[in-house]
Amino acid sequence: MSFIYPIPTTGSISFSDFLLDENNLYINEISDATAQRGRVRTVLKEANRTEGPIDYTKIISTIVDYLPYLLGIINCLECGQLKLKKEIETSWRCSLTASVLKKKPRVACRGIHYELIFILLTYGYACSNKASCNIERQMQKDEGDKALRQAADLLRKASGVFEYIAEKVCPNWKDPPPTRPPDVLSELSMSLSKISIADASSIAIRKALTQQMSSSLLAKLAIGAAGHYEMTNGLINSLKDPQKVCQDLRKYVSNSILFHQSLGKKFLAKDAYEHQQTGKAVGFIKEARDVLHVLTKSKSPIIAKHSIQEYAEANELCKSYIGINDTVAFEAVPSKADLQALIPGGRMFHHLIEYTPPPPAFGPDVEKYGRSVDQLYTDRGYF
């Protein structure tokens, strides 16, 4: 499972209004950058207006086309080949700011890095959402194994993009305004990175169920995913005002912690039963069942859907284990504190795919690559 991000939209701009090209080196490139950004704006507007499935592949490819031009502008500004007539200002409709989602205005902010952060965020959102769509579509075609593998890879890719924003882009934004939305804070980008890799690991657990993996290992994978959601929760709560982050995301994270902790306890119950520890099995499965029952009523549709499925199994296992313990095993059921002490450390099935930005389309550093931009894209797997 993975969180479905609202796709941002943006206002139109012309880079020639902001950039001074004293030596007329990049007149055509600046015009092309404006045109490529216009394509991105059109695609994002279409995505928000469509009533059917969103074409996330189109969003991704359009952003990939625009990124080299945006990086070319940044490259030229940093080396002085381009100068600013006035500070670049772009406006974006945020995906994760609570007040913005209610009123739906675009939030304007100065700085070219504001633009770069939002472009990369949108790239990550599209990769993550495409993962969810792939699963739904290919499961219906009985291509579940392939769909899960592809979805996990997309989420690992999204995780790398979000981490890149947090570690490489946000720190380079000089003098960001204090009024900038939470979406562009490094803490939130790092949170999204951890959500994506935890979502990928959650998918891996589903895949592992078809491969007869041991209950003990499945429990550790679920507990590992829960730990990543807990770190996400900590990062969000470290913000000056966590309530500014949209409730849907905060609820998804908090419910994902409970869901994966319960999933881990279900697998621990199975492992205990397989090792003739019926009392322990009863204790773990009762805890898992009770929390999953609460989560079936979650306001997060994704969590509720998966919890309904897991609760049905946990409830049947609970009846079975209790019946066997009451009539055959007669083992004492450990207390909650004792059960907590028996929970092992978690493991992560997946790690992020490190994001490497494409080379700039123009500027003084282009020559050092020694190959065309298109060839570099092909080599690095952008197409």
BATORLUM-291205 format. One record per residue (C-alpha): residue number from 1; residue in three letters; x, y, z. Coordinates in nm, 4 decimals, padded with zeros to 6 digits. Last residue first. Example, Ala and Ser with C-alpha at 12.3 -4.5 7.8 and 13.67 -1.06 7.14 Angstrom:
% residues 2
seq, type, c1, c2, c3
2, SER, 01.3670, -00.1060, 00.7140
1, ALA, 01.2300, -00.4500, 00.7800
% end
This chain:
% residues 383
seq, type, c1, c2, c3
383, PHE, 01.3761, 00.6881, -02.0594
382, TYR, 01.5547, 00.8183, -01.7504
381, GLY, 01.7606, 00.4981, -01.7312
380, ARG, 02.1012, 00.6488, -01.6687
379, ASP, 02.2494, 00.5440, -01.9997
378, THR, 01.9485, 00.6649, -02.1985
377, TYR, 01.9461, 00.9991, -02.0205
376, LEU, 02.3195, 01.0397, -02.0833
375, GLN, 02.2649, 00.9736, -02.4531
374, ASP, 01.9926, 01.2393, -02.4689
373, VAL, 02.2175, 01.4932, -02.2969
372, SER, 02.4867, 01.4376, -02.5572
371, ARG, 02.8234, 01.3085, -02.4535
370, GLY, 03.1495, 01.4543, -02.3236
369, TYR, 03.0088, 01.5313, -01.9803
368, LYS, 03.2627, 01.8120, -01.9410
367, GLU, 03.0979, 02.0081, -02.2202
366, VAL, 02.7812, 02.0750, -02.0204
365, ASP, 02.9584, 02.2564, -01.7376
364, PRO, 02.9530, 02.6050, -01.8920
363, GLY, 02.5764, 02.6143, -01.9467
362, PHE, 02.3122, 02.4156, -02.1274
361, ALA, 02.0869, 02.1106, -02.0908
360, PRO, 02.2093, 02.0501, -01.7372
359, PRO, 02.3015, 01.6892, -01.6599
358, PRO, 02.0254, 01.4694, -01.5160
357, PRO, 01.9891, 01.4430, -01.1383
356, THR, 02.1155, 01.1270, -00.9659
355, TYR, 01.8659, 00.9761, -00.7221
354, GLU, 01.9782, 00.6920, -00.4986
353, ILE, 01.7404, 00.3972, -00.5142
352, LEU, 01.6045, 00.3530, -00.1632
351, HIS, 01.6452, 00.0395, 00.0421
350, HIS, 01.4161, -00.2616, 00.0532
349, PHE, 01.3409, -00.5576, 00.2800
348, MET, 01.3902, -00.3592, 00.5988
347, ARG, 01.4348, -00.5493, 00.9231
346, GLY, 01.2751, -00.4963, 01.2621
345, GLY, 01.3993, -00.5827, 01.6091
344, PRO, 01.2218, -00.8638, 01.7881
343, ILE, 00.9013, -00.8424, 01.9959
342, LEU, 00.9333, -01.0600, 02.3062
341, ALA, 00.9539, -00.7684, 02.5520
340, GLN, 00.6220, -00.6392, 02.4199
339, LEU, 00.4631, -00.9784, 02.4921
338, ASP, 00.5760, -00.9603, 02.8554
337, ALA, 00.4339, -00.6097, 02.8929
336, LYS, 00.1060, -00.7136, 02.7290
335, SER, 00.0778, -01.0057, 02.9720
334, PRO, 00.1617, -01.3577, 02.8598
333, VAL, -00.1240, -01.6071, 02.8026
332, ALA, -00.0833, -01.9101, 03.0298
331, GLU, -00.0841, -02.2422, 02.8443
330, PHE, -00.3750, -02.4890, 02.8561
329, ALA, -00.2532, -02.6701, 02.5424
328, VAL, -00.5547, -02.8855, 02.4507
327, THR, -00.9004, -02.7430, 02.5188
326, ASP, -00.8547, -02.3750, 02.6058
325, ASN, -00.5334, -02.3375, 02.4048
324, ILE, -00.6831, -02.5028, 02.0978
323, GLY, -00.9977, -02.2881, 02.1101
322, ILE, -00.7996, -01.9702, 02.1756
321, TYR, -00.5718, -02.0447, 01.8795
320, SER, -00.8612, -02.1158, 01.6427
319, LYS, -01.0752, -01.8185, 01.7423
318, CYS, -00.7736, -01.5865, 01.7178
317, LEU, -00.6722, -01.7302, 01.3815
316, GLU, -01.0195, -01.6595, 01.2457
315, ASN, -01.0134, -01.3031, 01.3802
314, ALA, -00.6640, -01.2411, 01.2448
313, GLU, -00.7691, -01.3547, 00.8967
312, ALA, -01.0743, -01.1267, 00.8839
311, TYR, -00.8784, -00.8434, 01.0449
310, GLU, -00.6127, -00.8590, 00.7727
309, GLN, -00.8596, -00.8058, 00.4901
308, ILE, -01.0506, -00.5302, 00.6702
307, SER, -00.7203, -00.3695, 00.7682
306, HIS, -00.6061, -00.3528, 00.4055
305, LYS, -00.9154, -00.1573, 00.3001
304, ALA, -00.9184, 00.0645, 00.6094
303, ILE, -00.5528, 00.1607, 00.5658
302, ILE, -00.6040, 00.2596, 00.2014
301, PRO, -00.9283, 00.4444, 00.2762
300, SER, -00.7685, 00.6590, 00.5518
299, LYS, -01.0664, 00.7510, 00.7697
298, SER, -00.9980, 00.4318, 00.9640
297, LYS, -01.2962, 00.2126, 01.0506
296, THR, -01.1159, -00.1127, 00.9700
295, LEU, -00.8357, 00.0309, 01.1847
294, VAL, -01.0259, -00.0419, 01.5074
293, HIS, -01.0640, -00.4083, 01.4106
292, LEU, -00.6954, -00.4207, 01.3185
291, VAL, -00.6086, -00.3035, 01.6701
290, ASP, -00.8146, -00.5793, 01.8372
289, ARG, -00.6979, -00.8532, 01.5998
288, ALA, -00.3275, -00.7799, 01.6465
287, GLU, -00.3536, -00.7771, 02.0259
286, LYS, -00.5542, -01.0992, 02.0240
285, ILE, -00.3077, -01.2591, 01.7810
284, PHE, -00.0090, -01.1811, 02.0013
283, GLY, -00.1554, -01.3155, 02.3237
282, VAL, -00.3050, -01.6277, 02.1663
281, ALA, 00.0260, -01.7180, 01.9993
280, LYS, 00.2115, -01.6699, 02.3284
279, GLY, -00.0260, -01.9125, 02.4966
278, THR, 00.0067, -02.1575, 02.2071
277, GLN, 00.3831, -02.1892, 02.2079
276, GLN, 00.3920, -02.5073, 01.9964
275, HIS, 00.6670, -02.3705, 01.7658
274, GLU, 00.4273, -02.3199, 01.4711
273, TYR, 00.1921, -02.1442, 01.7145
272, ALA, 00.4664, -01.9003, 01.8133
271, ASP, 00.5490, -01.8278, 01.4497
270, LYS, 00.1833, -01.7678, 01.3666
269, ALA, 00.1466, -01.5338, 01.6632
268, LEU, 00.4651, -01.3512, 01.5608
267, PHE, 00.3143, -01.3131, 01.2128
266, LYS, 00.0005, -01.1565, 01.3584
265, LYS, 00.2141, -00.9404, 01.5865
264, GLY, 00.4052, -00.8030, 01.2875
263, LEU, 00.0797, -00.7233, 01.1098
262, SER, -00.0369, -00.5442, 01.4227
261, GLN, 00.2804, -00.3330, 01.4305
260, HIS, 00.2319, -00.2769, 01.0580
259, PHE, -00.1231, -00.1483, 01.1023
258, LEU, -00.0460, 00.0613, 01.4102
257, ILE, 00.2430, 00.2439, 01.2425
256, SER, 00.0454, 00.2760, 00.9195
255, ASN, -00.2369, 00.4392, 01.1163
254, SER, -00.0039, 00.7117, 01.2454
253, VAL, 00.1444, 00.7687, 00.8986
252, TYR, -00.1871, 00.7736, 00.7133
251, LYS, -00.3356, 01.0067, 00.9744
250, ARG, -00.0492, 01.2522, 00.9343
249, LEU, -00.0823, 01.2372, 00.5558
248, ASP, -00.4588, 01.2899, 00.5597
247, GLN, -00.4281, 01.5619, 00.8254
246, CYS, -00.2309, 01.7934, 00.6021
245, VAL, 00.0891, 01.9315, 00.7522
244, LYS, 00.0185, 02.2676, 00.9173
243, GLN, -00.0697, 02.0791, 01.2366
242, PRO, 00.2986, 01.9913, 01.2750
241, ASP, 00.3735, 02.3531, 01.3730
240, LYS, 00.7428, 02.4081, 01.4481
239, LEU, 00.8269, 02.0792, 01.2832
238, SER, 00.9633, 01.8000, 01.5031
237, ASN, 00.6226, 01.6281, 01.4929
236, ILE, 00.6696, 01.5615, 01.1223
235, LEU, 01.0136, 01.4124, 01.1816
234, GLY, 00.8902, 01.1930, 01.4669
233, ASN, 00.5996, 01.0620, 01.2614
232, THR, 00.8389, 00.9725, 00.9833
231, MET, 01.0592, 00.7878, 01.2309
230, GLU, 00.7501, 00.5940, 01.3440
229, TYR, 00.6663, 00.5114, 00.9812
228, HIS, 01.0185, 00.3725, 00.9456
227, GLY, 00.9762, 00.1633, 01.2613
226, ALA, 00.6447, 00.0217, 01.1363
225, ALA, 00.8239, -00.0931, 00.8197
224, GLY, 01.0848, -00.2726, 01.0313
223, ILE, 00.8112, -00.4354, 01.2424
222, ALA, 00.6475, -00.5680, 00.9251
221, LEU, 00.9814, -00.7019, 00.7980
220, LYS, 01.0608, -00.8595, 01.1359
219, ALA, 00.7217, -01.0337, 01.1436
218, LEU, 00.7723, -01.1651, 00.7889
217, LEU, 01.1065, -01.3084, 00.9012
216, SER, 00.9483, -01.4980, 01.1914
215, SER, 00.6542, -01.6152, 00.9796
214, SER, 00.8972, -01.7815, 00.7416
213, MET, 00.8792, -01.6964, 00.3722
212, GLN, 00.6496, -01.9178, 00.1660
211, GLN, 00.7031, -01.7251, -00.1578
210, THR, 00.3494, -01.5925, -00.2099
209, LEU, 00.3536, -01.4154, 00.1278
208, ALA, 00.6829, -01.2536, 00.0260
207, LYS, 00.5056, -01.0418, -00.2363
206, ARG, 00.2693, -00.8980, 00.0235
205, ILE, 00.5665, -00.8308, 00.2519
204, ALA, 00.7475, -00.6610, -00.0362
203, ILE, 00.4532, -00.4224, -00.0754
202, SER, 00.4956, -00.3169, 00.2866
201, SER, 00.8676, -00.2751, 00.2213
200, ALA, 00.7908, -00.0369, -00.0639
199, ASP, 00.5514, 00.1586, 00.1587
198, ALA, 00.8290, 00.1818, 00.4202
197, ILE, 01.0657, 00.3073, 00.1500
196, SER, 00.8105, 00.5675, 00.0402
195, ILE, 00.7227, 00.6799, 00.3935
194, LYS, 01.0925, 00.7222, 00.4767
193, SER, 01.1507, 00.9429, 00.1747
192, LEU, 00.8337, 01.1389, 00.2487
191, SER, 00.9624, 01.2134, 00.5980
190, MET, 01.2929, 01.3302, 00.4497
189, SER, 01.0965, 01.5717, 00.2322
188, LEU, 00.9043, 01.6880, 00.5398
187, GLU, 01.2189, 01.7552, 00.7387
186, SER, 01.3799, 01.9377, 00.4440
185, LEU, 01.0971, 02.1919, 00.4344
184, VAL, 00.9429, 02.2524, 00.0908
183, ASP, 00.5983, 02.1049, 00.1589
182, PRO, 00.5797, 02.2833, 00.4960
181, PRO, 00.4976, 02.6099, 00.3137
180, ARG, 00.7470, 02.8996, 00.2993
179, THR, 00.6631, 03.1832, 00.5410
178, PRO, 01.0138, 03.1967, 00.6882
177, PRO, 01.1457, 03.2956, 00.3444
176, PRO, 01.4413, 03.0901, 00.2199
175, ASP, 01.7721, 03.2774, 00.2634
174, LYS, 01.9871, 03.0607, 00.0384
173, TRP, 01.8308, 02.7423, -00.0923
172, ASN, 02.1320, 02.5109, -00.1064
171, PRO, 02.0314, 02.3218, 00.2112
170, CYS, 01.6887, 02.2409, 00.0574
169, VAL, 01.8363, 02.0957, -00.2620
168, LYS, 02.0962, 01.8378, -00.1582
167, GLU, 01.9884, 01.6574, 00.1596
166, ALA, 01.6112, 01.7016, 00.1745
165, ILE, 01.5514, 01.7140, -00.2011
164, TYR, 01.7831, 01.4161, -00.2575
163, GLU, 01.5955, 01.2230, 00.0114
162, PHE, 01.2675, 01.2841, -00.1719
161, VAL, 01.4150, 01.1660, -00.5017
160, GLY, 01.5641, 00.8531, -00.3444
159, SER, 01.2326, 00.7630, -00.1808
158, ALA, 01.0549, 00.8098, -00.5135
157, LYS, 01.2947, 00.5600, -00.6741
156, ARG, 01.2349, 00.3092, -00.3958
155, LEU, 00.8619, 00.3653, -00.4482
154, LEU, 00.8941, 00.2994, -00.8203
153, ASP, 01.0967, -00.0155, -00.7513
152, ALA, 00.8326, -00.1444, -00.5079
151, ALA, 00.5606, -00.0866, -00.7664
150, GLN, 00.7543, -00.2755, -01.0335
149, ARG, 00.8042, -00.5757, -00.8064
148, LEU, 00.4439, -00.5744, -00.6896
147, ALA, 00.3120, -00.5531, -01.0447
146, LYS, 00.5329, -00.8387, -01.1671
145, ASP, 00.4159, -01.0663, -00.8859
144, GLY, 00.0500, -00.9690, -00.9274
143, GLU, 00.0133, -01.0179, -01.3004
142, ASP, -00.3339, -01.1693, -01.2692
141, LYS, -00.4799, -00.9024, -01.4983
140, GLN, -00.6797, -00.7464, -01.2119
139, MET, -00.3612, -00.7409, -01.0041
138, GLN, -00.2039, -00.5506, -01.2922
137, ARG, -00.4347, -00.2508, -01.2668
136, GLU, -00.4469, -00.2113, -00.8890
135, ILE, -00.0745, -00.2695, -00.8469
134, ASN, 00.0221, -00.0361, -01.1291
133, CYS, -00.2005, 00.2390, -00.9907
132, SER, -00.0319, 00.2229, -00.6497
131, ALA, 00.3164, 00.2426, -00.8017
130, LYS, 00.2078, 00.5268, -01.0299
129, ASN, 00.1136, 00.7244, -00.7189
128, SER, 00.4668, 00.6894, -00.5804
127, CYS, 00.6380, 00.7804, -00.9076
126, ALA, 00.4030, 01.0772, -00.9594
125, TYR, 00.4606, 01.2047, -00.6051
124, GLY, 00.8377, 01.1788, -00.6500
123, TYR, 00.8307, 01.3784, -00.9753
122, THR, 00.5983, 01.6314, -00.8134
121, LEU, 00.8451, 01.6710, -00.5275
120, LEU, 01.1263, 01.7126, -00.7805
119, ILE, 00.9425, 01.9941, -00.9590
118, PHE, 00.8430, 02.1482, -00.6265
117, ILE, 01.1992, 02.1502, -00.4945
116, LEU, 01.3377, 02.2908, -00.8195
115, GLU, 01.0878, 02.5791, -00.8260
114, TYR, 01.1567, 02.6738, -00.4654
113, HIS, 01.5249, 02.6426, -00.5512
112, ILE, 01.4892, 02.9201, -00.8091
111, GLY, 01.4048, 03.1608, -00.5292
110, ARG, 01.0958, 03.3585, -00.4341
109, CYS, 00.7707, 03.2033, -00.3175
108, ALA, 00.4118, 03.2085, -00.4340
107, VAL, 00.1579, 02.9718, -00.2766
106, ARG, -00.1280, 02.8736, -00.5069
105, PRO, -00.4702, 02.8899, -00.3478
104, LYS, -00.6699, 02.5733, -00.2740
103, LYS, -00.8725, 02.6968, 00.0273
102, LYS, -00.8808, 02.3662, 00.2181
101, LEU, -00.5652, 02.2184, 00.0662
100, VAL, -00.3782, 02.5407, 00.1349
99, SER, -00.4631, 02.5367, 00.5052
98, ALA, -00.3382, 02.1787, 00.5475
97, THR, -00.0138, 02.2026, 00.3522
96, LEU, 00.0679, 01.8656, 00.1910
95, SER, -00.0106, 01.8997, -00.1788
94, CYS, 00.0756, 02.2659, -00.2324
93, ARG, -00.0545, 02.4739, -00.5213
92, TRP, 00.2597, 02.6296, -00.6638
91, SER, 00.3635, 02.9842, -00.7462
90, THR, 00.6977, 03.0910, -00.8912
89, GLU, 00.9160, 03.3909, -00.8156
88, ILE, 01.2579, 03.4512, -00.9687
87, GLU, 01.4296, 03.7477, -00.8052
86, LYS, 01.4677, 04.0446, -01.0385
85, LYS, 01.6754, 04.1150, -01.3474
84, LEU, 01.8792, 03.8161, -01.2351
83, LYS, 02.2100, 03.7243, -01.3919
82, LEU, 02.3154, 03.4531, -01.6345
81, GLN, 02.6737, 03.3540, -01.7104
80, GLY, 02.7500, 03.4144, -01.3416
79, CYS, 02.8629, 03.0617, -01.2461
78, GLU, 02.5723, 03.0013, -01.0070
77, LEU, 02.3172, 03.1618, -01.2388
76, CYS, 02.4366, 02.9523, -01.5333
75, ASN, 02.4058, 02.6229, -01.3416
74, ILE, 02.0670, 02.7172, -01.1997
73, ILE, 01.9419, 02.7935, -01.5519
72, GLY, 02.0874, 02.4670, -01.6834
71, LEU, 01.9263, 02.2783, -01.3932
70, LEU, 01.5886, 02.4128, -01.5031
69, TYR, 01.6637, 02.3174, -01.8625
68, PRO, 01.7784, 01.9670, -01.7639
67, LEU, 01.4633, 01.9230, -01.5471
66, TYR, 01.2084, 02.0018, -01.8191
65, ASP, 01.2216, 01.6792, -02.0212
64, VAL, 01.2275, 01.4628, -01.7065
63, ILE, 00.9252, 01.6581, -01.5805
62, THR, 00.7393, 01.5765, -01.9006
61, SER, 00.8365, 01.2081, -01.8740
60, ILE, 00.7120, 01.1827, -01.5160
59, ILE, 00.3802, 01.3553, -01.5834
58, LYS, 00.3198, 01.1399, -01.8908
57, THR, 00.3927, 00.8236, -01.6920
56, TYR, 00.1502, 00.9438, -01.4263
55, ASP, -00.1407, 00.9347, -01.6707
54, ILE, -00.4233, 00.9947, -01.4256
53, PRO, -00.7106, 00.7461, -01.4262
52, GLY, -01.0509, 00.9014, -01.5015
51, GLU, -01.2100, 01.2270, -01.3912
50, THR, -00.9343, 01.4427, -01.5357
49, ARG, -00.9073, 01.8016, -01.4155
48, ASN, -00.6127, 01.7645, -01.1791
47, ALA, -00.4107, 01.5590, -01.4257
46, GLU, -00.4844, 01.8043, -01.7069
45, LYS, -00.3567, 02.0938, -01.4936
44, LEU, -00.0384, 01.8976, -01.4204
43, VAL, 00.0164, 01.8249, -01.7908
42, THR, -00.0357, 02.1891, -01.8865
41, ARG, 00.2028, 02.3180, -01.6186
40, VAL, 00.4719, 02.0696, -01.7237
39, ARG, 00.4352, 02.1729, -02.0872
38, GLY, 00.4680, 02.5384, -01.9870
37, ARG, 00.7882, 02.4494, -01.8045
36, GLN, 00.9243, 02.3043, -02.1276
35, ALA, 00.8292, 02.6223, -02.3160
34, THR, 00.9924, 02.8492, -02.0573
33, ALA, 01.3092, 02.6372, -02.0685
32, ASP, 01.3032, 02.6481, -02.4492
31, SER, 01.2936, 03.0302, -02.4417
30, ILE, 01.5875, 03.0332, -02.2008
29, GLU, 01.7720, 02.7902, -02.4296
28, ASN, 01.7053, 03.0046, -02.7378
27, ILE, 01.8462, 03.3201, -02.5777
26, TYR, 02.1367, 03.1353, -02.4157
25, LEU, 02.4591, 03.3108, -02.5065
24, ASN, 02.3216, 03.6609, -02.5633
23, ASN, 02.6230, 03.8135, -02.3859
22, GLU, 02.4216, 04.0010, -02.1216
21, ASP, 02.1679, 03.7212, -02.0660
20, LEU, 01.9525, 03.8735, -01.7912
19, LEU, 01.6961, 03.6349, -01.6449
18, PHE, 01.3692, 03.7253, -01.4712
17, ASP, 01.1205, 03.8193, -01.7425
16, SER, 01.3035, 03.5887, -01.9856
15, PHE, 01.2066, 03.2987, -01.7565
14, SER, 00.8424, 03.3387, -01.8566
13, ILE, 00.5978, 03.2294, -01.5862
12, SER, 00.2721, 03.0338, -01.5616
11, GLY, 00.1123, 02.9313, -01.2337
10, THR, 00.1547, 02.5854, -01.0842
9, THR, -00.0374, 02.2680, -01.0102
8, PRO, 00.0378, 02.0054, -00.7470
7, ILE, -00.0688, 01.6371, -00.7707
6, PRO, -00.2544, 01.5175, -00.4610
5, TYR, -00.0466, 01.2337, -00.3133
4, ILE, -00.1850, 00.8806, -00.2783
3, PHE, -00.0154, 00.7067, 00.0168
2, SER, 00.1130, 00.3568, -00.0489
1, MET, 00.0000, 00.0000, 00.0000
% end
